[in-house]
Each structure stands twice: as C-alpha cells, then as structure tokens.
C-alpha cells in the first residue's frame, strides 16, 4: 500500500502499526542459507548449509562457538553476526570471570535480544541483519533458542531459519515429538533430513556444504570429547558417517519455498 | 566549556549537561577520563573495626562464628554489631576489619541478589559465585590503591556441597576446612585444625559448636579487642541459620592476685 513513505526511518510506525525497517531486516535473515536446530533430553544440535560464491571460493562459516556450553548458527549478514557473537562471548566470559559459573543461556540470548532492540528504537540506527539459532547446555538440560533482529527471542524444541526454512520446519513439525528420546546419531539424522528439505533441486548435502554443531556427550563417530560434552563444530570428512545414515530421496522433492528467484548468496557487506 | 566543535549541537552527557534529550550511547564522552582526574585516592586506615571470624566444616555443612563488637581503636564502642551476614539461602559471609566497608559490601551483595532474583529463571548465586565475585571486587579495589579494609570468610552449602573460603583486602584467597581471620588465625586456627582436620564428615553440630565456643573463649581471654558476646551461624541443606547473641562465662579471679606488670611483684 503506502509502504514506501513509512519505511525509510526506523523510528516511524506505519499506519498499520508496523516498523518496516525491522521487517526488512527479517528479510535479510530469510536471504541467508538455512540453519536447523533441534534438541533431545541429552543433546542440542545445529545443522547449517554453507554457501560458497563459486568453485574457487571457500564455504561461508555458519557456526560460532560462544563458550564450552553455548554455540550459535547464523543466517543473514555475516558481519553483523560477528559483532553480536563477539558480544555474546564477552558476556559469557564475564560470567565465568566474575562469578565462576557458566553464563545461563537464556540470559545470553536475552542480552543480545535487548541489544538488538535498541537498534529498532533509536533514530539513525539500523537493525541487525542476522538471526541466530542458539544452543546451550545448563543445569536444566539442553536448550535451543531463536534470536531475530526484531529483538525477540524464543525457546524451541526444534526450529529452522534462512532460505526455504519453511520446508525444514514442516519436516520438524512432523517428527519433533520423537526427538526427546533420540540418540545423538538419530537426532543428527533427523536434522540432516530437515536440512535437506531446504535444498534447491539437484543439490545435495555433502562434506563441504554442511556443518554440524553439537552439545552433549560424544557420538559413536567422535573421539576426544570431554565428558560434559563441550560445544564442537563438525565439518569436512568427519561428517561423512552421519551423511551416510541418511535415507536416499526416491524422487527429487520439489523444494517448496517463497521467492526462489532471490540471488543464491549469503548477503555479505560489499567492500 | 566543551572545546570540541564536533560535540556542539550534539546530545550531551546528562551528568554534565542536564538538557540532553537523546540516548547517550556512543556519543562523545565529556566526563573524567581516569581516576587521577577525580582526585588521587590513598590507602586508608580502618576506623571502626571488627576482630576475628572463625569457621569450620562439619558433617551437615558449615559453622561460622563472630563476636558482636565493633571497636573504635581501643574503645569497645559498639557491642551489638552483627558481623555475620546471610546472602540468599545458601551463603553467609563473616567480616573482620573496617565495619563501614563491610556495610558497603553487604549492600552491594544485597543488590546483586535482588538482580539475580528478578531474572526468575531458576538460577541463583551460591557461595562459590559470591566468593568469586567478592575476590574480583576486593582485588580490583586493592589495585586502585583504595581497598575495602576487610578480611572475609565466605561459607555456604549448595547442591549437596559445602563451601568455605577466605578473601581479604589484598584480594588474597584460600580455602580450607577450618578458617579464621585476625587474631583467630594465630590463636584459634591451631585449635580448630587439631579438632576438625580429618573429621569434617563426622563432626556433629553439637561437637562443632563446642569446638567453636572453646576457641571464642580463648580469644576473649587473649584478644584485647574482643567481646564475650557472640553469634554462631550454620549453613546446611536446610538453609541459613544465624543464632541470637549469646554470652560466655569466663573467670577473671586470677586478676586479684596480680601485682605490678610482668616480672614486677610489688
């Protein structure tokens, strides 16, 4: 409608009561490649699809370790993600230094949510253009949170963000009730299947374009993991055993998604 | 006056100009840039002081004791002071040294606990976290040459585990099954160690209380800045309990027979 007159200033509401700049920021998250998160009674995991700008280029990093007990997967502006994850790391380290305890995960997520909210209310600032899936492990067990540039954060059993994430959500909604009692291998298998739903036709998950982040005791394919199960990122050949557990697709399922004509690149800050 | 043209017409720091109408974040900073700008800080001396604090681990948890005296130099000025302070349901801190600094510590810990409480997310600060926080505060004040002049014992019980640790005005920390501050660390510590070491998981509350009152009695005889009115705190799985003030019986009849000072007999 009259969207354009109300959307250049962050501090102007539209007549419908919406902040269009914030909604455009959410669009930036939807442009990033997909990330999936899910949890069981013992583990929290993240799976992400990495993009590369061409055959000569490396694949974009999608996961960051915040602390031994917290990890994140990003979708959207990578540079904004680095700033926010650095802030999370500082908060996590501060808790260990001042109180000698790992930061409660819900507080870390609330901290970045409150920080992002400032950018939706101060004149002259733009909202952060990145969304996170945050997994954490504390005394009350494994957790999964979503953070979005609107400043909202939610806790989930399973969630997906990024391009064509709705297809992954459909898979997760179908199977989430069985996640609680899954072993780590079964959980990863579910996650990979969900992530596969977000692929375009003719593409497949392989050791180069997939990342797996794990919190919790080691799987049968891992060695040298601490008993408490610190956050680790699996990439490259180490994820082949997990990819091998996937059920092959019979016919290439049409990748259902919105606006598939968008350029297939994580939005990078242009030099 | 602000000499920098880039700050003119921009939102200003409220503390220095009350008419700023914008949020302050990331604006040019016009305040003092380091401690020396606000005036040099010097090492203080303690004025109103408390003496020893004793603590030990026993079967059910931690027991801590301190007398009710705050001295003004050699004057026994305030005789109803509580030097044991509970922090939440799991921790007690006992303080010797400057009592006004201890009152300040109490208020910052109370604010901390209230903040933690308002998070309402199932997490709470236990004795280990309180001790770490206090160590950071004490050491950072020492490093600014502006110490909080106290020796503190932090004792508590959380998640089935006993905690007992010390921190002082220098930021020094240590942990043991028996701890004492002030004169107690010279006079009471050997008595505590003899009675407790090796028996931490066996001592009952009655036995622990007997050991502590014996040490307090010896301290009252020997420490010229002590009082025979005291309180005992216990922290167990049931929580924190700080007793009412009690008095102890002592015999001073030997004083009648004293003539002169030391070797002088007339």
Interface residues (C-beta under 8 A of the other chain):
Chain A: X97 X98 X99 X100 X101 X104 X106 X107 X118 X122 X123 X138 X139 X140
Chain B: X22 X23 X25 X119 X121 X122 X123 X125 X128 X129 X131 X132 X133 X136
